[in-house]
Amino acid sequence: METIYNRRQWLAAVSSAALLPRFRFHASLDQKPMRGAFIIMATPYTPDKKVDFEDLTREVDFMHRCGVQGMVWPQFASEYPYLKREERLKGMEVLAKAARGKNPALVLGVQAETSGEMLEFAQHAERLEPDAVIAMPPKKAKSLQDYRSYYRALCKTVNRTVFIQTTGGAPHVEPTVEFILEIAREFPHFGYIKEEYKPVLERMQRLAKYRPDPIKSVFSGSAGRGWPYEMRLGLDGTMPGAPYSDIYALLWSLYEQGKWEEIREVFSKLLLMINLAQQIPGVRQYIMKKRGVFKTTVSRRQDYTYSPKQIEEIEFNFAALEPYLRT
């Protein structure tokens, strides 16, 4: 559940901000809901492994037709570590233009290894006016204090919803629940979490107890493998990959209607494809091309080829999802 501001609360927030001119507080009355299926968009490539910005635009249309609540780029499922600075900046511009007038909320990833690098992406995103930004912690951090400085700098730079993805940072620095609550209390536009740090479900439930203030929304990742259970626990959404965007949107719609048996039925078919991706590399790329969103199956992560048996298995399992596809 997200904070809804009445006029008195909004004026109070503005008055507080006036006392702290370096801070800018997010108090939008027309913000898109930060709940539901927020899809981590894939990154398309040309045959010579250049980013295909035409297909990236097509992917926005795909997300819109699928009926998802949000779209996020770039994160790990977007092959973010393989993208150059200039590609990320241009990709943000392409997405901001393509997203105008579309229903899904646009969330731009601004993470970087250091605070200085992150701020360049954050400032660029702020100029493009997405609905939100998201940032993994900095990889080069040495302590939780480094995380604290990083997210404070981000929250002072952007005047819109800020998500934290709890994984992807320095390997030995934990973004504790207490740390997240601290920053969320300091900045009203923080408090939106994509939780992937173990023990994931335990942390999600701890954070959810602090909704709606200072925590606004608690999302999962990991392809939404546990989403039906998370729905039953009253959590706010998931951020899975792009190939089955309409299926995730359907699951959220069924949840809002309380149709638990239908959720179980649809999710059981989706789980076949999620699990298959662990056995056959490149399923995501195959499906994005099969569905006409991307022109190639090219990836910078590795080169994918598919044997006849692999293709047969992908097609067999995907057929179970076809009755539920929207596009």
C-alpha positions as CSV (number, residue, x, y, z in Angstrom):
1,M,0.0,0.0,0.0
2,E,1.4,3.4,-0.9
3,T,1.1,6.7,1.0
4,I,-1.8,8.9,-0.1
5,Y,-1.4,12.5,0.7
6,N,-4.3,14.8,1.5
7,R,-3.9,18.6,1.1
8,R,-2.9,19.1,4.8
9,Q,-0.2,16.4,4.6
10,W,1.1,17.7,1.3
11,L,1.4,21.2,2.7
12,A,3.2,19.9,5.8
13,A,5.6,18.0,3.6
14,V,6.3,21.1,1.5
15,S,6.9,23.2,4.7
16,S,9.3,20.6,6.0
17,A,11.2,20.6,2.7
18,A,11.5,24.4,2.9
19,L,13.5,23.9,6.1
20,L,15.8,21.5,4.3
21,P,16.5,23.0,0.9
22,R,18.9,20.2,-0.1
23,F,16.1,17.7,0.2
24,R,13.2,17.4,-2.2
25,F,10.2,15.4,-1.1
26,H,8.1,13.3,-3.4
27,A,4.4,14.0,-2.8
28,S,2.7,13.3,-6.2
29,L,-1.1,12.9,-6.1
30,D,-1.2,11.2,-9.5
31,Q,1.6,8.7,-9.0
32,K,1.0,5.3,-10.6
33,P,0.5,2.5,-8.1
34,M,3.7,0.8,-7.1
35,R,2.2,-2.6,-6.8
36,G,1.8,-5.6,-9.0
37,A,3.8,-7.1,-11.9
38,F,6.8,-4.8,-12.5
39,I,8.8,-6.5,-15.3
40,I,12.6,-6.4,-15.6
41,M,12.9,-5.6,-19.3
42,A,15.4,-7.6,-21.4
43,T,18.0,-5.9,-23.6
44,P,17.8,-6.7,-27.3
45,Y,20.9,-6.9,-29.5
46,T,21.6,-6.8,-33.2
47,P,23.5,-9.7,-34.8
48,D,26.8,-7.9,-34.2
49,K,25.9,-7.5,-30.5
50,K,25.0,-3.8,-30.5
51,V,22.0,-2.7,-28.4
52,D,18.9,-2.7,-30.7
53,F,17.1,0.4,-29.5
54,E,14.3,-0.2,-32.1
55,D,13.5,-3.5,-30.4
56,L,13.8,-1.8,-27.0
57,T,11.0,0.5,-28.1
58,R,9.0,-2.5,-29.3
59,E,9.4,-4.0,-25.9
60,V,7.7,-1.1,-24.3
61,D,4.7,-1.6,-26.6
62,F,4.8,-5.3,-25.6
63,M,4.7,-4.4,-21.9
64,H,1.7,-2.1,-22.5
65,R,-0.2,-4.7,-24.4
66,C,0.5,-7.3,-21.8
67,G,-1.1,-5.2,-19.1
68,V,1.8,-5.1,-16.6
69,Q,1.8,-2.5,-13.9
70,G,5.4,-1.5,-14.3
71,M,8.6,-1.9,-16.4
72,V,12.1,-1.7,-15.1
73,W,15.4,-1.2,-17.0
74,P,18.3,-2.0,-16.7
75,Q,18.8,-4.6,-14.0
76,F,20.5,-8.0,-13.9
77,A,17.9,-9.6,-16.2
78,S,18.6,-6.7,-18.6
79,E,22.3,-7.8,-18.7
80,Y,23.1,-4.5,-17.0
81,P,26.7,-5.4,-16.2
82,Y,27.4,-5.8,-19.9
83,L,26.0,-2.4,-20.9
84,K,28.3,0.6,-21.6
85,R,27.6,4.0,-20.0
86,E,26.5,5.5,-23.2
87,E,24.2,2.7,-23.9
88,R,22.5,3.0,-20.6
89,L,22.1,6.8,-21.0
90,K,20.6,6.4,-24.5
91,G,18.4,3.5,-23.4
92,M,16.9,5.6,-20.7
93,E,16.1,8.3,-23.2
94,V,14.5,5.7,-25.6
95,L,12.4,4.2,-22.9
96,A,11.2,7.6,-21.5
97,K,10.0,8.6,-24.9
98,A,8.4,5.2,-25.7
99,A,6.7,5.1,-22.3
100,R,4.8,8.4,-22.6
101,G,1.1,7.7,-22.7
102,K,1.5,4.0,-21.8
103,N,-0.1,2.5,-18.7
104,P,2.9,0.8,-17.1
105,A,5.0,2.8,-14.6
106,L,8.6,3.3,-15.9
107,V,11.4,2.6,-13.4
108,L,14.9,3.4,-14.5
109,G,17.9,1.7,-13.0
110,V,20.6,4.1,-11.8
111,Q,22.9,1.8,-9.9
112,A,26.7,2.0,-10.2
113,E,29.8,0.8,-8.4
114,T,30.3,4.2,-6.7
115,S,28.2,7.1,-5.6
116,G,29.7,9.4,-8.2
117,E,28.9,7.1,-11.1
118,M,25.4,6.5,-9.8
119,L,24.7,10.2,-9.5
120,E,25.4,10.7,-13.2
121,F,22.7,8.1,-14.1
122,A,20.3,9.5,-11.4
123,Q,20.6,13.1,-12.7
124,H,20.0,11.8,-16.2
125,A,16.9,9.9,-15.1
126,E,15.6,12.8,-13.1
127,R,15.6,15.0,-16.3
128,L,13.7,12.3,-18.1
129,E,10.9,12.2,-15.4
130,P,10.2,8.4,-15.1
131,D,7.8,7.3,-12.5
132,A,10.6,5.9,-10.3
133,V,14.2,4.9,-10.1
134,I,15.8,1.8,-8.7
135,A,19.4,1.2,-7.5
136,M,21.3,-1.8,-6.3
137,P,23.9,-1.0,-3.6
138,P,27.4,0.1,-4.7
139,K,29.8,-2.8,-5.3
140,K,32.8,-0.8,-4.1
141,A,31.3,-0.1,-0.7
142,K,33.3,-1.2,2.3
143,S,30.7,-0.6,5.0
144,L,27.0,0.1,5.7
145,Q,28.0,3.7,6.1
146,D,29.0,3.7,2.4
147,Y,25.5,2.4,1.5
148,R,24.0,5.1,3.7
149,S,25.9,7.9,1.9
150,Y,25.0,6.3,-1.5
151,Y,21.3,6.2,-1.0
152,R,21.1,9.5,0.8
153,A,22.9,11.1,-2.2
154,L,20.4,9.4,-4.6
155,C,17.3,10.5,-2.6
156,K,18.6,14.1,-2.6
157,T,19.1,14.0,-6.3
158,V,15.7,12.6,-7.5
159,N,12.3,13.9,-6.7
160,R,10.4,10.6,-7.4
161,T,9.9,7.2,-6.0
162,V,13.2,5.4,-5.1
163,F,13.4,1.6,-5.0
164,I,16.3,-0.2,-3.4
165,Q,17.2,-3.7,-4.7
166,T,18.9,-5.3,-1.8
167,T,21.3,-7.5,-3.7
168,G,24.0,-6.7,-6.2
169,G,26.2,-4.6,-3.9
170,A,29.4,-5.3,-2.0
171,P,29.6,-9.0,-1.1
172,H,30.1,-8.6,2.6
173,V,27.9,-5.6,3.4
174,E,24.3,-6.4,4.3
175,P,21.6,-3.8,3.7
176,T,19.9,-4.6,7.0
177,V,16.2,-4.1,7.6
178,E,17.1,-1.4,10.2
179,F,19.1,0.4,7.6
180,I,16.3,0.4,5.1
181,L,13.9,1.7,7.7
182,E,16.3,4.5,8.7
183,I,16.6,5.8,5.1
184,A,12.9,5.4,4.5
185,R,12.1,7.5,7.6
186,E,14.6,10.2,6.4
187,F,13.2,10.4,2.9
188,P,9.5,10.0,2.2
189,H,10.1,9.0,-1.4
190,F,12.2,6.0,-0.3
191,G,10.7,2.9,1.2
192,Y,10.1,0.8,-2.0
193,I,12.0,-2.4,-1.8
194,K,12.9,-5.2,-4.2
195,E,14.0,-7.8,-1.7
196,E,16.4,-10.5,-2.7
197,Y,18.7,-10.7,0.3
198,K,18.5,-13.9,2.2
199,P,16.5,-14.9,4.2
200,V,14.2,-13.2,1.6
201,L,10.7,-14.1,2.8
202,E,11.6,-13.4,6.4
203,R,12.9,-9.9,5.5
204,M,10.0,-9.2,3.3
205,Q,7.6,-9.9,6.1
206,R,9.6,-7.8,8.6
207,L,9.6,-4.9,6.2
208,A,5.9,-5.3,5.4
209,K,5.0,-4.7,9.0
210,Y,6.1,-1.1,8.6
211,R,3.7,-0.3,5.8
212,P,2.4,2.3,4.9
213,D,4.9,4.4,6.7
214,P,7.9,4.5,6.2
215,I,7.7,1.4,4.0
216,K,5.5,1.8,0.9
217,S,5.8,-1.4,-1.2
218,V,7.7,-4.7,-0.8
219,F,8.5,-6.6,-4.0
220,S,10.3,-9.9,-4.6
221,G,12.5,-10.9,-7.5
222,S,13.9,-14.3,-8.6
223,A,11.5,-14.7,-11.5
224,G,8.6,-14.5,-9.1
225,R,9.1,-18.1,-8.1
226,G,7.3,-17.6,-4.8
227,W,4.7,-15.1,-5.9
228,P,1.4,-16.9,-5.1
229,Y,2.6,-17.5,-1.5
230,E,3.7,-13.9,-1.3
231,M,0.3,-12.8,-2.6
232,R,-1.4,-14.8,0.2
233,L,0.9,-13.0,2.7
234,G,-0.3,-9.7,1.4
235,L,2.9,-8.5,-0.2
236,D,3.0,-5.9,-3.0
237,G,4.4,-7.4,-6.1
238,T,7.3,-9.0,-8.0
239,M,9.9,-8.0,-10.5
240,P,10.4,-11.0,-12.9
241,G,11.9,-11.2,-16.4
242,A,10.2,-10.1,-19.7
243,P,9.1,-13.2,-21.7
244,Y,5.9,-14.0,-19.8
245,S,4.9,-10.5,-18.9
246,D,1.2,-11.0,-19.7
247,I,1.1,-14.1,-17.5
248,Y,2.4,-12.1,-14.6
249,A,-0.1,-9.4,-15.3
250,L,-2.8,-12.0,-15.4
251,L,-1.7,-13.5,-12.1
252,W,-2.0,-10.0,-10.5
253,S,-5.4,-9.5,-11.9
254,L,-6.6,-12.9,-10.6
255,Y,-5.1,-11.9,-7.2
256,E,-7.1,-8.7,-7.1
257,Q,-10.2,-10.8,-7.8
258,G,-9.4,-13.3,-5.1
259,K,-9.3,-16.2,-7.6
260,W,-6.8,-18.4,-5.8
261,E,-7.5,-21.7,-7.7
262,E,-7.0,-20.0,-11.0
263,I,-3.7,-18.5,-9.8
264,R,-2.6,-22.0,-8.8
265,E,-3.5,-23.3,-12.3
266,V,-1.8,-20.5,-14.3
267,F,1.3,-20.4,-12.1
268,S,1.8,-24.1,-12.4
269,K,2.2,-23.7,-16.1
270,L,4.4,-20.7,-15.7
271,L,6.7,-22.6,-13.3
272,L,7.4,-25.1,-16.1
273,M,9.1,-22.3,-18.1
274,I,10.8,-20.8,-15.1
275,N,12.4,-24.1,-14.2
276,L,13.3,-24.9,-17.8
277,A,15.4,-21.8,-17.9
278,Q,17.7,-23.5,-15.4
279,Q,18.2,-26.5,-17.7
280,I,18.3,-24.9,-21.1
281,P,20.4,-21.7,-21.4
282,G,18.9,-18.9,-23.4
283,V,15.2,-19.7,-22.9
284,R,14.5,-16.0,-22.3
285,Q,16.1,-14.9,-25.6
286,Y,14.3,-17.7,-27.5
287,I,10.9,-16.7,-26.2
288,M,11.4,-13.0,-26.8
289,K,12.2,-13.7,-30.4
290,K,9.4,-16.3,-30.8
291,R,6.9,-13.8,-29.5
292,G,8.0,-11.2,-32.1
293,V,9.4,-8.7,-29.6
294,F,13.1,-9.2,-30.6
295,K,14.6,-9.9,-33.9
296,T,17.5,-12.1,-32.6
297,T,18.4,-14.3,-29.6
298,V,21.7,-12.5,-29.3
299,S,23.1,-12.0,-25.8
300,R,26.3,-10.5,-24.4
301,R,26.2,-12.9,-21.5
302,Q,27.0,-15.9,-23.8
303,D,26.3,-17.2,-27.3
304,Y,23.2,-19.4,-27.4
305,T,22.4,-22.2,-29.7
306,Y,19.5,-24.6,-29.4
307,S,19.5,-28.3,-30.3
308,P,16.3,-29.8,-31.8
309,K,15.6,-31.5,-28.5
310,Q,15.9,-28.3,-26.6
311,I,13.6,-26.5,-29.0
312,E,11.1,-29.3,-28.7
313,E,11.1,-29.0,-25.0
314,I,10.7,-25.2,-24.9
315,E,7.9,-25.4,-27.4
316,F,6.1,-28.2,-25.5
317,N,6.2,-26.4,-22.2
318,F,5.3,-23.0,-23.7
319,A,2.2,-24.4,-25.3
320,A,0.7,-24.8,-21.9
321,L,0.9,-21.1,-21.4
322,E,-0.5,-20.1,-24.8
323,P,-4.2,-20.1,-23.7
324,Y,-3.4,-17.4,-21.2
325,L,-1.3,-15.1,-23.4
326,R,-2.7,-11.6,-24.1
327,T,-0.6,-10.7,-27.1
